[in-house]
Amino acid sequence: MNLFSRQKESVMGIDISASAIKLVELSHGRSGYELKAIANIPLPRDAIVENTVIDSIAVSQALLDALDKSQTKLKNVSLAVSGNAVIVKVIQVPTTTEFNLETQIEFEADQHVPFDIEDVYLDFQILGETEEDPETMDVVLVACKREIVDDYQLVLSEAGLTATCVDCAVFALENAVEETGIYVQDSTEIDAVEALDGESEGGAAYALVNIGANIININIMRDGQMAFVRDQFYGGQNLTEAIQKAHGLSFQAAEEMKKHNFAEIEDSVREEFFSNLGSEIGRSLDFYGANHAEFPVQKILLSGGSALIEGIEVEMDQRLGIEAEILNPFDGVKISEKNFDVEEIRAMGPMMMIPIGLAMRSFDV
């Protein structure tokens, strides 16, 4: 299973998260990307726990519902994996060709992956020459537990779908930002995509932070390359559970309160959530900073379903001392007013970053 598959046929991007099935199909022409199909179908609570499929029947049914709602005709899928079952590391190896590295990657992986090599899918991508030693090169090594990928493939097959590309959520996030050309200005008029492409001065670093129901995907980019990635188990579901306890509500009622009556939530509940979230993100930023002190993170670009929580960008800005903004991939994807409710689609934009990045694998060259 190639985690960096190059696609020649069209694929839909499907993000199977703890809270929902999110599906996107795109087309690409001279004018850029255009939305062809989209669906966001909620999953029952605990159908997926820490990226492990617990209730395959419920997940398969949600997939079928997503296909029906989107009306897509595609059967090939680009899928994301994340969490503790995925290892992403930049390693240094003697400079060689991709072909030669292919033959020795299992040996290299055995030195860096804390799983039995027989139990994982492996892939790699050469980044280029190591700064400190021209005789070595930096390589992104990715390993994912086979059981996780196989479980996802099983539920996909039950819905008549085939995974032709398995990606990492942090890379799909990066892909969505780069490919859509999302324009985010800061006080120095630096374009976020230019910074990601390494065109800004001083090696500016930006943190892509996707906050889901129970996982945070962090990808810190510098000079157009991944400098640090990490997945942490924390997210919007933690806030829902706190609301449920504090207000004596059902889980679903607490979800609705979070989405539609945020100001009515007890101050202590909101404070605890934002404090914990800031601490989780801050730990990753500190870990990155310990190794890259000369290239501090200058901006945090938020996405994910929890990026829709009221005031989250202001809270992260104040708590982390770094400017934070919310990304919307539909700033860089055309939406037909004839085929879609544009306002509704744009409203869900931040939560669709990963499936959009996955759908763009159709157009990799």
C-alpha positions as a printed Julia matrix, in Angstrom:
365×3 Matrix{Float64}:
   0.0    0.0     0.0
   1.64   3.23   -1.16
   1.08   6.15    1.16
   2.2    8.57   -1.54
   0.36   7.02   -4.53
   0.25   9.06   -7.71
  -3.19   8.97   -9.27
  -3.98   8.75  -12.98
  -7.69   8.16  -12.5
 -10.15  10.34  -10.62
 -10.58   9.65   -6.93
 -12.83  11.11   -4.3
 -11.36  12.23   -1.01
 -12.94  10.58    2.01
 -12.09  11.56    5.58
 -13.38   8.94    8.02
 -13.15  10.7    11.37
 -14.52  10.01   14.84
 -17.57  12.21   14.23
 -18.41  12.0    10.53
 -17.77  10.77    7.02
 -16.67  13.7     4.87
 -16.57  13.19    1.1
 -15.35  15.5    -1.68
 -15.02  15.13   -5.45
 -13.24  17.83   -7.47
 -12.53  18.63  -11.08
  -9.54  20.62  -12.31
  -9.31  22.81  -15.38
  -7.74  26.01  -16.65
  -9.62  28.07  -14.09
  -8.52  25.87  -11.2
 -10.39  23.48   -8.94
 -14.17  23.15   -8.9
 -16.42  21.25   -6.52
 -18.27  18.35   -8.15
 -19.69  16.49   -5.15
 -19.7   16.81   -1.37
 -21.26  15.13    1.67
 -20.87  15.31    5.43
 -22.62  12.44    7.23
 -22.48  12.19   11.06
 -21.33   8.93   12.65
 -22.78   7.42   15.83
 -20.72   8.13   18.9
 -17.88   5.63   19.38
 -18.32   4.06   15.93
 -14.64   4.99   15.5
 -12.37   5.39   18.52
  -8.78   6.64   18.12
  -8.89   5.81   14.41
  -9.97   2.23   15.07
 -13.22   1.07   13.46
 -15.44  -0.22   16.27
 -18.82  -0.39   14.49
 -18.12  -1.33   10.86
 -21.83  -1.61   10.03
 -22.52   1.97   11.11
 -19.46   3.27    9.23
 -20.39   1.37    6.05
 -23.96   2.71    6.23
 -22.66   6.27    6.68
 -20.47   5.76    3.62
 -23.49   4.62    1.61
 -25.46   7.63    2.83
 -22.58   9.94    1.81
 -22.46   8.4    -1.66
 -26.22   8.78   -2.02
 -26.24  12.4    -0.86
 -23.27  13.43   -3.0
 -24.47  11.58   -6.11
 -20.85  10.89   -7.03
 -20.22   8.09   -9.52
 -16.61   7.52   -8.49
 -15.63   4.28   -6.8
 -11.93   4.93   -6.17
 -11.02   6.61   -2.92
  -8.13   8.56   -1.47
  -8.15   7.95    2.28
  -6.36   9.54    5.25
  -4.79   7.87    8.28
  -3.51   9.52   11.44
  -2.93   9.0    15.13
  -0.77   6.56   17.08
  -0.87   3.91   14.36
   1.04   6.21   11.98
   4.74   7.05   12.26
   6.13   9.97   10.23
   9.83  10.72   10.55
  12.46  12.6     8.58
  15.54  10.4     8.46
  18.98  10.86    6.93
  20.39   8.22    4.6
  23.41   8.13    2.26
  22.58   9.85   -1.02
  21.23   7.36   -3.53
  18.54   6.96   -6.16
  14.89   6.39   -5.39
  15.17   2.95   -6.99
  18.05   1.92   -4.74
  16.36   3.31   -1.65
  13.28   1.25   -2.47
  15.33  -1.91   -1.98
  16.73  -0.87    1.4
  13.83   1.05    2.95
  12.78  -1.86    5.19
  16.27  -1.95    6.72
  16.16   1.82    7.32
  12.64   1.62    8.73
  13.63  -1.11   11.15
  15.93   1.4    12.84
  13.19   4.01   13.3
   9.76   2.34   13.49
   8.67   0.96   16.88
   6.49  -1.73   15.25
   7.31  -5.07   13.67
   8.09  -4.25   10.02
   5.88  -7.15    8.94
   2.91  -5.44   10.62
   3.13  -2.1     8.8
   2.78  -0.56    5.37
   5.83   1.5     4.48
   6.51   4.34    2.08
   8.99   7.17    1.71
   9.61  10.41   -0.12
  13.01  11.97   -0.79
  13.17  15.61    0.31
  16.67  16.42   -0.92
  20.22  16.94    0.23
  20.82  17.28    3.98
  21.95  20.81    4.88
  24.81  19.68    7.12
  26.14  16.85    4.91
  25.96  16.85    1.1
  26.65  13.11    1.07
  23.36  12.34    2.81
  19.76  13.18    2.0
  16.61  13.8     4.02
  13.83  11.28    3.51
  10.29  11.31    4.89
   9.61   7.81    6.18
   6.0    6.82    6.79
   4.75   3.65    8.44
   1.16   2.72    9.23
  -0.13  -0.36   11.01
  -1.63  -2.77    8.49
  -4.64  -3.54   10.68
  -5.78   0.11   10.59
  -5.56   0.38    6.8
  -7.11  -3.07    6.31
 -10.06  -2.2     8.57
 -10.73   0.96    6.56
 -10.46  -0.97    3.31
 -12.99  -3.47    4.59
 -15.66  -0.86    5.37
 -14.96   0.83    2.05
 -15.42  -2.44    0.18
 -18.74  -3.0     1.96
 -19.86   0.3     0.42
 -18.55  -0.73   -3.02
 -15.47   1.5    -2.8
 -11.75   0.86   -3.3
  -8.87   2.7    -1.63
  -6.37   3.44   -4.38
  -4.39   5.93   -2.31
  -3.75   6.04    1.43
  -2.38   9.38    2.6
  -1.46  10.86    5.96
  -3.89  13.47    7.28
  -1.05  15.94    7.9
   0.04  15.67    4.25
  -3.51  15.99    2.92
  -3.82  19.15    5.0
  -0.62  20.53    3.49
  -1.79  19.57    0.0
  -5.1   21.39    0.41
  -3.4   24.62    1.48
  -0.79  24.55   -1.27
  -3.07  23.48   -4.11
  -6.03  25.75   -3.42
  -3.79  28.8    -3.2
  -5.61  30.0    -0.08
  -4.6   33.61    0.49
  -4.01  34.59    4.08
  -2.44  37.99    4.69
  -0.69  38.96    7.87
   0.59  42.31    9.06
   3.62  42.14    6.74
   1.49  41.19    3.72
   3.06  37.74    3.48
   0.98  35.25    1.54
   0.64  31.97    3.43
   1.07  29.91    0.29
   4.2   31.85   -0.67
   5.59  31.05    2.75
   4.7   27.39    2.33
   6.43  27.41   -1.04
   9.54  28.93    0.52
   9.22  32.27   -1.28
   9.07  34.46    1.82
  12.23  35.8     3.42
  13.85  34.39    6.51
  12.53  30.82    6.32
   9.2   31.73    7.9
   7.46  28.81    9.61
   3.71  28.33    9.66
   1.72  25.79   11.66
  -1.17  24.06    9.91
  -3.42  22.92   12.75
  -6.47  20.79   11.94
  -8.67  20.33   15.04
 -11.2   17.53   14.73
 -13.57  15.84   17.14
 -10.84  14.01   19.03
  -7.57  14.54   17.18
  -5.34  17.49   16.3
  -3.21  17.17   13.15
  -0.23  19.53   13.21
   2.09  20.15   10.26
   4.7   22.9    10.63
   6.03  24.03    7.27
   9.27  25.89    6.57
  10.83  26.7     3.2
   8.14  24.71    1.42
   8.88  21.52    3.33
   7.54  19.71    6.34
   9.63  20.6     9.39
   7.52  18.92   12.07
   4.36  16.81   12.2
   2.38  15.46   15.11
  -1.05  14.05   15.91
  -2.53  14.59   19.37
  -5.72  13.12   20.8
  -7.76  16.13   21.86
 -10.56  18.04   20.17
 -14.12  19.27   20.05
 -15.55  16.12   21.6
 -13.79  16.98   24.84
 -15.76  20.23   24.93
 -19.01  18.42   24.12
 -18.5   16.0    27.0
 -17.73  18.87   29.38
 -20.91  20.68   28.3
 -22.87  17.46   28.74
 -21.63  17.08   32.31
 -21.94  20.73   33.35
 -25.42  21.29   31.89
 -26.91  17.82   32.39
 -27.57  17.28   28.69
 -27.47  14.36   26.32
 -24.41  14.15   24.09
 -26.4   15.3    21.05
 -27.97  18.2    22.95
 -24.51  19.24   24.14
 -23.28  19.15   20.53
 -26.12  21.44   19.49
 -25.36  23.83   22.36
 -21.71  23.95   21.31
 -22.63  24.76   17.72
 -25.58  27.11   18.16
 -25.62  28.5    21.73
 -21.97  28.83   22.57
 -22.44  31.97   24.7
 -24.76  30.03   27.05
 -22.08  27.5    27.98
 -20.69  27.97   31.49
 -17.62  30.21   31.47
 -15.56  27.63   33.37
 -16.27  24.98   30.71
 -15.2   27.22   27.86
 -12.13  28.39   29.77
 -11.02  24.84   30.54
 -11.43  23.74   26.91
  -9.51  26.67   25.44
  -6.81  26.32   28.1
  -6.35  22.6    27.4
  -6.42  23.12   23.64
  -3.82  25.88   23.86
  -1.64  23.65   26.02
  -1.89  20.74   23.56
  -0.93  22.89   20.58
   1.65  24.76   22.63
   3.48  21.54   23.52
   3.96  20.74   19.85
   5.12  24.28   19.1
   7.58  24.07   21.99
   8.91  20.74   20.77
   9.4   22.18   17.28
  10.99  25.32   18.7
  13.51  23.33   20.74
  14.98  22.05   17.48
  14.31  25.04   15.22
  14.74  28.07   17.49
  16.05  30.17   14.6
  12.82  29.67   12.64
   9.93  30.35   15.06
   6.34  29.74   14.02
   4.93  33.07   12.85
   1.36  32.06   12.18
  -1.12  29.36   13.09
  -3.58  28.41   10.35
  -6.59  26.63   11.85
  -8.96  24.18   10.2
 -11.12  21.18   11.1
 -14.63  20.97   12.5
 -13.51  22.44   15.81
 -12.15  25.51   14.01
 -15.84  26.48   13.75
 -16.05  26.89   17.53
 -16.87  30.52   18.25
 -13.82  32.69   18.94
 -11.29  29.88   18.7
  -8.8   31.88   16.61
  -8.86  34.78   19.1
  -8.35  32.42   22.03
  -5.39  30.63   20.4
  -3.86  33.96   19.38
  -4.02  35.25   22.95
  -2.96  32.04   24.67
  -0.08  31.14   22.36
   1.06  34.63   21.47
   1.03  33.79   17.76
  -1.39  35.18   15.19
  -4.06  32.6    14.38
  -6.47  32.52   11.46
  -9.09  30.1    10.19
  -8.61  28.6     6.73
 -11.43  27.96    4.29
 -10.43  25.8     1.29
 -13.41  27.1    -0.67
 -11.54  30.38   -0.98
  -9.59  28.47   -3.63
 -12.24  26.08   -5.01
 -15.08  27.19   -7.28
 -18.62  26.31   -6.18
 -21.41  26.32   -8.74
 -24.4   28.34   -7.56
 -26.55  26.2    -9.85
 -25.57  22.91   -8.2
 -24.89  23.86   -4.58
 -26.0   26.1    -1.75
 -22.82  28.19   -1.77
 -23.42  29.73    1.65
 -23.96  26.31    3.24
 -20.88  24.82    1.56
 -18.64  27.72    2.56
 -19.91  27.5     6.15
 -18.56  23.96    6.43
 -15.31  24.84    4.62
 -12.8   24.57    7.51
 -13.91  21.02    8.32
 -13.37  19.91    4.7
  -9.64  20.67    4.45
  -8.47  17.06    4.67
 -11.0   15.52    2.23
 -10.24  18.32   -0.24
  -6.51  17.64    0.08
  -7.24  13.96   -0.51
  -9.43  14.62   -3.56
  -6.58  16.61   -5.09
  -4.53  13.4    -5.31
  -6.45  12.82   -8.56
  -4.33  15.52  -10.14
  -0.86  14.67   -8.82
   1.8   14.48  -11.5
